[in-house]
Amino acid sequence: MWSGELTELDRDVEGITVRLQVLNRYLERRREAVLATYGLQLWEFKTLHMLRRGGRPYAATPGALARQLGMSAAAMTNRLDALERRGYVERTHDRDDRRKVVATLTRAGSELWKRGIGEILQVEEELIHQLPADDRTRLDDLLRRLVLVTETDS
């Protein structure tokens, strides 16, 4: 066992972080499998999701999307090019400032997002509902506290 080899490691810290990584990989694989049934890759869905979660009119500048997804503007341009070719987003110039480009979720993109998110939520619920309600509430509280630490640390 690794704890005998690396005695300086905190077993609690390693156990928690490794388990979080395992759960993240599990959820990513399951999400990718769901999205593959729609011919969609995870990066495409994440971009559609960022547009959708911003609320109506489901639009954002490429720069804002790039910041939200933690990527470069050039990489976002490539993503939007691919999504626009597939009819899931449309780019237009802002009415008030023609220099500004806005990416908007199309009807087809919105419908695809709705179908995908419904199945992804089922995958997530199947996993989380393995725990009793009280444990889910406690786990949510503990994870929220850890997330708050990361948000104040940046």
GINOR-V236232 format. One record per backbone hydrogen bond with DSSP energy under -0.5 kcal/mol. CO is the residue of the C=O (numbers start at 1). NH is the residue of the N-H. If there is no record, write none. Layout:
co=CO nh=NH
co=CO nh=NH
This chain:
co=1 nh=4
co=1 nh=5
co=2 nh=6
co=6 nh=9
co=9 nh=11
co=10 nh=14
co=11 nh=15
co=12 nh=16
co=13 nh=17
co=14 nh=18
co=15 nh=19
co=16 nh=20
co=17 nh=21
co=18 nh=22
co=19 nh=23
co=20 nh=24
co=21 nh=25
co=22 nh=26
co=23 nh=27
co=24 nh=28
co=25 nh=29
co=26 nh=30
co=27 nh=31
co=28 nh=32
co=29 nh=33
co=30 nh=34
co=31 nh=35
co=32 nh=36
co=33 nh=37
co=34 nh=37
co=35 nh=38
co=35 nh=40
co=36 nh=39
co=41 nh=45
co=42 nh=46
co=43 nh=47
co=44 nh=48
co=45 nh=49
co=46 nh=50
co=47 nh=51
co=48 nh=52
co=49 nh=53
co=50 nh=54
co=51 nh=54
co=52 nh=55
co=55 nh=58
co=55 nh=59
co=58 nh=105
co=60 nh=103
co=61 nh=65
co=62 nh=66
co=63 nh=67
co=64 nh=68
co=65 nh=69
co=66 nh=70
co=66 nh=71
co=67 nh=70
co=72 nh=76
co=73 nh=77
co=74 nh=78
co=75 nh=79
co=76 nh=80
co=77 nh=81
co=78 nh=82
co=79 nh=83
co=80 nh=84
co=81 nh=85
co=82 nh=86
co=83 nh=88
co=83 nh=89
co=84 nh=87
co=88 nh=106
co=90 nh=104
co=92 nh=102
co=97 nh=94
co=97 nh=100
co=100 nh=94
co=102 nh=92
co=103 nh=60
co=104 nh=90
co=106 nh=110
co=107 nh=111
co=108 nh=112
co=109 nh=113
co=110 nh=114
co=111 nh=115
co=112 nh=116
co=113 nh=117
co=114 nh=118
co=115 nh=119
co=116 nh=120
co=117 nh=121
co=118 nh=122
co=119 nh=123
co=120 nh=124
co=121 nh=125
co=122 nh=126
co=123 nh=127
co=124 nh=128
co=125 nh=129
co=127 nh=130
co=128 nh=131
co=132 nh=136
co=133 nh=137
co=134 nh=138
co=135 nh=139
co=136 nh=140
co=137 nh=141
co=138 nh=142
co=139 nh=143
co=140 nh=144
co=141 nh=145
co=142 nh=146
co=143 nh=147
co=144 nh=148
co=145 nh=149
co=146 nh=150
co=147 nh=151
co=148 nh=152
co=149 nh=153
co=150 nh=154
